[in-house]
Amino acid sequence: MNLAFRVEELKKDYLLGGETVHALRGVTIEVPEGDYVAIMGPSGSGKSTLLNLLGCLDRPTSGSYFLGGDDVAKMTDDRLSEVRANRIGFVFQSYNLIAQLTVVENIEVPLYYGSRLNSTTRARCHKLAEMVGLGDRLRHRPTQLSGGQQQRAAIARSLVNDPYFILADEPTGNLDSVTSGEILDLLSRLNREEGKTVIMVTHEEDVAERAKRIIRLKDGLLQSDVRR
Amino acid sequence: MTLWIRTWQLGVKSLLLHPLRSLLTVLGIFIGVASVIWLLAIGEGISKKAQEQIEGLGADNIIVRSIKPPNESTPDSRGPVPYGVTRDDYYRLTETINTVDRALPIRELRRQFRNNDRLVDGRLVGCTPEYAQVTHLEVDRGHFISDAELEQKEKACALAAEVAERLFPFENPLGQTVRVEDDYYVVVGVMKPREASAGIGGSLAAQEFSDDVYIPITTLWTRIGDFIVTRRSGSWEGEIVQLSQITLRVNSVDDVVATADLVRTILASKHRIADYAITVPLDLLEQAKTTRLMFIVFMGLIAAISLVVGGIGIMNIMLATVTERTREIGIRRALGAKRRDITRQFLAETIVLSIVGGLTGVLGGLTCGFVTDWLRMALENLFPQVMESLPDVVRTISPKVVPWSIPMAFGISVGVGLIFGLYPATRAAAMDPIEALRHE
């Protein structure tokens, strides 16, 4: 089975007010393609740090992070940007759509930065918008959409570059329970039917229940890794 | 290619999110660019006019004018005071300096001219036939003073267009007579109207030609003489002046400066007091050119300051925009934007601002001729007294757009946009994506 990614002895130190904080003290995780992983942990457990590292927004202090055969830990800032544009799909708690762009244009953004925007990929953007149920709102601006609709647009955007995995950071944190259910259904469906790998950070047990595997962090270390 | 189009589209779109703010920023650049063009055009208009007036005096001329010396320097204040250049000076100058092509003796007096009950206050000019040519006077009807009339000391006169109009409004002035004191002069010619020329002889007033009556200088010497009496605050004052002015025409422009030196030396040896002044139009012309250059530099400096102010406006607004859009920068970075993509995006916005400001500024600058005309007309109608009291330079101002000021102003505005946009843009690009995403 192919791996979506693998991290080995991942460590991250921060300098905070002259003191070194060991946010991650050596984490090793392997995630195969098609997996659905929930990452949990109390605040200060290193969960956000791990998320930033997995999202290629930051480089580890030591350890390796293999993504499609390349060690991300050794990449330059520009290369990291390329990886983010082409290989990772982000879904954020606060949707993070760009206000001045329409739904379709928001979905196009990763393609634009990955220099892959053309008529074929543009058609794909429309298809993705239809798939998440926004086919009739292509020309709407984010402010004209409900929270659930915005998050669905964000999910469509995370899929557009055909990523190694979708990285969802508290995707239901700002939504009511009904809409949360819809969003989680959508993620499950993508995982089950499309075979998409999903990494989801959450602190809600019932949200984590949806995943196939729950990884718990504590004090920068792996506390448990349970496959259900 | 598509990348750049998208960048510009995005820039315009982002700017339109805050139309008023963008408009005000553009206004700053607009004012800067327009003022560069305006100020240079006004400067050019003024200096061109000054130059034309000086050229009207003739670049190959040297003008020696009598000046009444201050009272203290005349030893005997009782009785008539003789001063000024004399007929002897005239002969000496014409005979000793061989670079002098010809010399014009001129005598001017304030007199009243009458035709029956019509009366005009004006300048009686005793001169020689060459006078018309040297001062660029053109004959409208009849002829100017002729050599024969000069020789015979005839009582003939030529009238300036305005004088002719006022003394003989309904009849042909040719052949009629004009009374000056107790003498009658036959009108032999009428001149065309002529613009005033630059002031000379130390006085700032421009030389007017509109109330002139020209007679042969020989006639003036015989009929009126050198001795003139003027009434001043209750007492009579006598003056003895032989010549008001000698205009020397030099063979070639190259000899003007050397000849002027010679004239100075000759006159200085015969006059104990400074009762004359020498004007060299060529010097004035050189001076005017220097003044013009200084003017351009000065105006340019003021305009450059306003452009820098506009640039600071851009920088200010872009810094605010960058802070405000920190979150957007974070999102874009997370979705794969490189640092240079962010730099390019914000730079595109500032360039759009400065190009729009620059283009509208150029258009605004081009209206300066039209606007000054309109403003002058409005002022003349609304505040005629104010207009009357303004100096001539201001009243007759006509800006001339300097062609090179347009590309220069536009180029500077875009440059200013680039320079002042670079810092905010790099600051945006330098943001840590994680921090930027967390920004509320």
Contacts between the chains, C-beta under 8 A, distances in Angstrom:
chain1	res1	chain2	res2	distance
A	52	B	434	5.4
A	55	B	334	6.9
A	57	B	333	7.7
A	57	B	334	6.3
A	57	B	433	5.1
A	57	B	434	5.2
A	57	B	437	7.8
A	58	B	434	6.2
A	77	B	338	7.5
A	77	B	339	6.6
A	78	B	338	5.1
A	78	B	339	7.5
A	81	B	333	7.2
A	81	B	336	5.4
A	81	B	337	6.4
A	81	B	338	4.3
A	81	B	339	7.8
A	81	B	341	7.9
A	82	B	336	6.8
A	82	B	338	7.7
A	84	B	333	7.9
A	84	B	334	6.3
A	84	B	335	6.7
A	84	B	336	4.5
A	85	B	335	6.6
A	85	B	336	2.3
A	85	B	337	7.7
A	86	B	336	7.0
A	90	B	334	5.4
A	90	B	335	6.7
A	92	B	437	7.4
A	96	B	327	7.4
A	96	B	330	7.8
A	96	B	331	4.6
A	96	B	334	7.6
A	96	B	437	7.2
A	97	B	331	7.9
A	98	B	328	5.7
A	98	B	331	6.1
A	98	B	332	7.4
A	99	B	17	7.5
A	99	B	328	7.3
A	100	B	10	7.9
A	100	B	13	5.2
A	100	B	14	5.7
A	100	B	17	5.4
A	101	B	13	7.9
A	109	B	332	7.1
A	109	B	335	5.0
A	109	B	336	7.9
A	110	B	335	4.8
A	110	B	336	5.3
A	112	B	3	8.0
A	112	B	6	6.4
A	113	B	332	7.4
A	113	B	335	6.1
A	113	B	336	3.6
A	113	B	337	4.9
A	113	B	338	7.4
A	113	B	341	6.3
A	114	B	336	5.6
A	115	B	3	7.2
A	117	B	2	7.1
A	117	B	6	7.9
A	157	B	335	7.5
A	161	B	336	7.9
